[in-house]
Amino acid sequence: MQKSFACVAVLLLAGWPASAQTQKPMKAVEIDSTMIVITTVKCQKCADAVTSALHRVDGVKSASVDLGAKVVKVVYYPKVVPIRLLERAIAYAGYDANKTKRNPVAYEKLPSCCK
């Protein structure tokens, strides 16, 4: 009985469970949004290609194209993916993104309505 009491006393004095006492509160994951100018989009196929390319990028939560304004709004995690990689994903899909020029090989593969 004394051994059991001694074990419990040692555990309590040692701060068991230590992880419960020393856990730091979880920080909210930082999320942001940006508008990327995509002047070379022409139709819904273009918009679908841009959003599809962005959704394949780790750190992108959502993407939606406004064809009239020729912009894509991207909601993303900036600590996971920087804007330049979002632009690059669009460029590799065959479209200009802000000042990043489209990939010419990808552009040649686009449907004729998108050129």
N, C-alpha and C positions, 0 to 999 in steps of 0.2 A: 504494500500500500504506500509506504514511504517512497519507494522507487517511482511509482506512478505519479505521485504528487511532485516529486523532484523533477521529473521529466516535463510535466506541465508547467511548472514554475520556470524552468530553463527556457522553454519555448516562449512563454509570455514575456520574459525578460529580454529575450533575443529579438523580440518584435515579430514573431511569427503570426500570420503570414506577412512577411516584409513587403511583398509585392503589392498587397492591398493598401499598405500605408504610404508607400512611396510612388504610387502611380501618379503620373502627371495627367492633368485633364487633356482630352483630345482637342486639338485645334481644328477649326473648321477648314476644310480643304478650299483653297483659294480658287475661284472660278472667275473668268472674265469673258468679255465679248468684244469683237472687233468687226469692222466693216472692211471688206477687201474689194477694191474696184476691179471688175472683170469686164472691161470694155469689149472684148472679142466674143462674148456670148451672144448668140443670135436667136435661139429657139429653146423650146422645152427640153430637147435632147441635150443641148449644151448645159442647161441648168442641172439636169439629172446627172450628167457626167461630172460636173464640178462638185455637186453634193456627194456623189458616190466616192470620188477621190478623197474628199475631206473626211468622210466617215471611216475610211480605212486608216486614218492617221491616229495613232495612240494619243490620247489627251483631248480629242475632239468630242464634245458632248452632243452638239447639234450644228447643223448648217442649213441655211435657207437662202435661196436666190430670189432677188427681186429683179426680174427681167427688164422692167421698165426703167429702173434706176441703174441697171447694170452693176449691181453690187451683190456680194454674198455676206450675210451676217453669220459669223461663226462664234459659237459659245464653246469655250475651251478652258483647259487647265494650263495656265502659263508656266507653272513649274515643271510641267511635263513636256510641253511643246511650245517653242517660240513661234512668233508670227512668220518669220522667214521660212520655216518649214511648212507652214500652211500655204504660203505663196508658192513654194516649190512643188507641193502636191498638185496644185492647180496647174502650174506650168507643165508638169509631166503628164497631165491629162490633155494638154494641147491648147491651153488658153493663157492669155496674159493675166497677171495678178499683180495689181499695183504697178511697181516698176520692174517686176520680174517678167521677162519675156518667155513666151511659150516655147516648149520643146518642139523643134521643127519636125522631128520624126513622129512624135505623137500627133502633131497637127495634121500631117499627111494621112494619118489613119482615121481622122474624123469623117463622119458622113458629109456628103457634099453640102447639105443644108447648113452645116456648122462652119463652113469655110468662107 
